[in-house]
Amino acid sequence: MRDIVETKSGLSMRNIVETKIGLLKSNIVEAKSMNKKVALGNDHELHILKDVNLDIEEGEFISVMGPSGSGKSTLLYNVSGMDRFSSGSVTFNGSEIGSMKEEELAQLRLKSMGFIFQDINLLKNLSLIDNVMFPALVSKEVDKNVVYQKAKRLMEMMGIEKLADNLITQGSGGQLQRVAICRALINDPDILFGDEPTGALDSKSSADIMAILAEINRQGTTIMLVTHDAKVAAKTERVLFMVDGKIVTQKKMRKYDPQLDDIKRREENIMKWLVENGF
């Protein structure tokens, strides 16, 4: 049986310790005919995203690849409500985000989405555990001690609990990215978005972070990553390939299992597929 299927075309950890079982999966994100245009002046505009259609299923782990300037990061920012698309529609858990006010979008991102980036952007004047706690403490209704205990458990899961009281100058790049993942998970998001989250890390730290993300996904969290690295994409189950603002093709794979899958074979298959598509 082939474990890789190619198709042509024009993803929650509600509980951090329990896997979702027996739930009927549905689309968590749906983008239809989405366009993003940016005015350049003199009546010129840059058409970045062109009639993009995308469905992300709850519990899915997808990656987005393509040449520089193809619209990968713009796609992520627009389906997550971090940026405003020009036309079309995007629904998140059935709610159309294009019509939401900025305050509504901010609350949606805070409570239902988590974000990790290549530039980690931790707050310099806070300890690492305070950085993890910060998004949860934005709400005045939370119990600070409950949030603290939850942050400790997250850091323990990531193997960085001994760094809790450190400042950001007292951690490696890989350790700080783990802190960023804890911060992204503190509000139990329905989906985790990542823009090149391993791009600034060495190969070992990158592999460690991807192993963590794969485990988070197995526990139920939907994840969408932008990456240029086939080693990263090999840990996902669907790879979208973008060219000139369009999703031109995708590769589907079974969910990665380190006990069953040959990661080298998955990487080689993705590299071959990318070459066939002119990457």
QUIMOTA-V550408 format. One record per residue. RES is the residue in one small letter. SS is DSSP state (helix for helix, strand for strand, loop for the rest). PHI is phi in whole degrees, 0 to 359 (* if undefined). D_CENTER is the distance of its C-alpha to the mean C-alpha in Angstrom with 2 decimals. Layout:
res	ss	phi	d_center
RES	SS	PHI	D_CENTER
RES	SS	PHI	D_CENTER
This chain:
res	ss	phi	d_center
m	loop	*	29.57
r	loop	284	26.97
d	loop	263	23.48
i	strand	231	21.99
v	strand	235	22.49
e	strand	254	22.15
t	strand	225	22.10
k	strand	258	22.60
s	loop	202	20.97
g	loop	273	21.22
l	loop	*	9.22
s	loop	*	11.46
m	loop	269	12.84
r	loop	289	15.84
n	loop	229	17.79
i	loop	284	16.57
v	loop	239	19.50
e	loop	240	20.18
t	loop	279	18.78
k	loop	289	18.99
i	loop	230	22.01
g	loop	78	23.93
l	loop	267	21.83
l	loop	286	21.96
k	loop	284	18.60
s	loop	218	17.95
n	strand	285	15.56
i	strand	271	13.14
v	strand	230	12.46
e	strand	224	15.35
a	strand	247	15.98
k	strand	230	19.59
s	strand	47	21.47
m	strand	278	19.09
n	strand	235	20.55
k	strand	228	19.89
k	strand	236	23.03
v	strand	234	23.95
a	strand	289	27.62
l	strand	252	29.17
g	strand	94	32.63
n	loop	55	35.90
d	loop	62	34.65
h	strand	255	32.02
e	strand	214	28.34
l	strand	257	25.35
h	strand	265	23.75
i	strand	273	20.13
l	strand	248	18.69
k	strand	234	21.39
d	strand	49	21.61
v	strand	279	18.11
n	strand	243	17.88
l	strand	207	14.77
d	strand	244	14.47
i	strand	242	11.52
e	strand	277	13.30
e	loop	303	12.92
g	loop	87	11.99
e	loop	278	10.69
f	strand	235	8.49
i	strand	239	8.25
s	strand	233	8.18
v	strand	238	9.86
m	strand	233	12.95
g	strand	154	16.13
p	loop	297	18.70
s	loop	301	18.40
g	loop	84	18.86
s	loop	278	17.78
g	loop	105	15.41
k	helix	299	11.95
s	helix	293	10.68
t	helix	299	13.01
l	helix	300	11.57
l	helix	298	8.11
y	helix	295	10.36
n	helix	279	12.73
v	helix	283	11.04
s	loop	264	9.54
g	loop	79	13.08
m	loop	284	12.73
d	loop	224	15.25
r	loop	261	18.03
f	loop	285	18.53
s	loop	275	22.20
s	strand	204	23.00
g	strand	95	21.90
s	strand	212	19.89
v	strand	223	16.51
t	strand	247	16.71
f	strand	237	14.43
n	loop	50	16.16
g	loop	88	19.23
s	strand	258	19.44
e	strand	282	19.71
i	loop	276	17.78
g	loop	296	19.85
s	loop	265	22.89
m	loop	284	21.50
k	loop	284	23.01
e	helix	301	21.13
e	helix	294	21.90
e	helix	295	20.59
l	helix	297	17.25
a	helix	299	17.09
q	helix	292	17.89
l	helix	298	15.36
r	helix	297	12.48
l	helix	294	14.31
k	helix	266	15.07
s	helix	241	12.53
m	strand	229	9.08
g	strand	237	7.56
f	strand	227	6.39
i	strand	227	6.83
f	strand	228	8.69
q	loop	297	11.42
d	loop	275	13.94
i	loop	290	13.59
n	loop	57	15.89
l	loop	279	17.47
l	loop	280	20.72
k	loop	293	23.66
n	loop	271	26.23
l	loop	248	24.47
s	loop	293	24.43
l	helix	295	21.26
i	helix	290	21.62
d	helix	293	22.35
n	helix	297	19.09
v	helix	296	17.31
m	helix	286	19.64
f	helix	309	19.53
p	helix	299	17.03
a	helix	286	19.04
l	helix	281	22.30
v	loop	300	21.73
s	loop	279	23.14
k	loop	282	26.85
e	loop	273	27.17
v	loop	276	25.54
d	loop	270	27.68
k	helix	301	26.94
n	helix	292	28.21
v	helix	297	26.01
v	helix	296	22.92
y	helix	299	24.34
q	helix	295	24.88
k	helix	293	21.39
a	helix	299	20.01
k	helix	298	22.54
r	helix	296	21.45
l	helix	298	17.79
m	helix	294	19.14
e	helix	295	21.53
m	helix	300	18.92
m	loop	272	17.32
g	loop	75	20.88
i	loop	234	21.17
e	helix	298	23.40
k	helix	288	26.28
l	helix	264	24.51
a	loop	308	24.12
d	loop	266	26.89
n	loop	287	26.14
l	loop	269	25.26
i	helix	292	22.50
t	helix	283	25.31
q	helix	248	25.92
g	loop	214	22.81
s	loop	281	21.55
g	helix	301	18.37
g	helix	294	16.95
q	helix	294	18.24
l	helix	292	16.84
q	helix	292	13.26
r	helix	295	13.97
v	helix	299	15.29
a	helix	298	12.20
i	helix	293	10.27
c	helix	302	13.39
r	helix	300	13.34
a	helix	293	9.91
l	helix	263	11.48
i	loop	298	14.93
n	loop	259	15.02
d	loop	52	13.86
p	loop	293	10.97
d	loop	284	10.89
i	strand	213	7.15
l	strand	246	4.25
f	strand	255	2.18
g	strand	226	3.26
d	strand	253	6.63
e	loop	50	8.94
p	loop	293	8.38
t	loop	251	11.47
g	loop	298	13.37
a	loop	258	15.90
l	loop	256	16.56
d	loop	287	19.46
s	helix	297	19.29
k	helix	291	19.95
s	helix	296	17.44
s	helix	298	14.75
a	helix	297	15.96
d	helix	296	16.06
i	helix	296	12.47
m	helix	293	11.43
a	helix	296	14.12
i	helix	295	12.78
l	helix	296	9.29
a	helix	297	11.46
e	helix	290	13.74
i	helix	301	11.42
n	helix	295	10.51
r	helix	297	14.28
q	loop	277	15.04
g	loop	126	13.47
t	loop	280	9.95
t	strand	287	8.00
i	strand	225	4.63
m	strand	233	3.66
l	strand	240	4.19
v	strand	262	7.29
t	loop	208	10.04
h	loop	251	13.84
d	loop	253	14.53
a	helix	296	15.88
k	helix	293	15.84
v	helix	289	12.06
a	helix	300	12.03
a	loop	295	14.87
k	loop	272	12.95
t	loop	261	11.05
e	loop	252	13.27
r	strand	213	12.94
v	strand	244	12.84
l	strand	266	13.35
f	strand	243	15.81
m	strand	251	16.49
v	strand	219	19.86
d	loop	51	21.35
g	loop	82	18.94
k	strand	233	19.05
i	strand	277	17.25
v	strand	265	20.30
t	strand	196	19.54
q	strand	212	17.20
k	strand	238	17.68
k	strand	255	17.37
m	strand	225	17.81
r	loop	289	18.41
k	loop	301	15.93
y	loop	295	16.35
d	loop	232	19.02
p	loop	298	20.23
q	loop	278	23.62
l	loop	246	24.19
d	loop	263	22.34
d	loop	272	23.55
i	helix	296	20.52
k	helix	297	22.82
r	helix	296	23.76
r	helix	297	20.22
e	helix	298	19.67
e	helix	296	23.04
n	helix	296	22.41
i	helix	292	19.30
m	helix	298	21.33
k	helix	299	24.23
w	helix	297	22.28
l	helix	296	20.90
v	helix	296	24.50
e	helix	298	25.87
n	loop	261	23.73
g	loop	82	24.94
f	loop	279	22.08
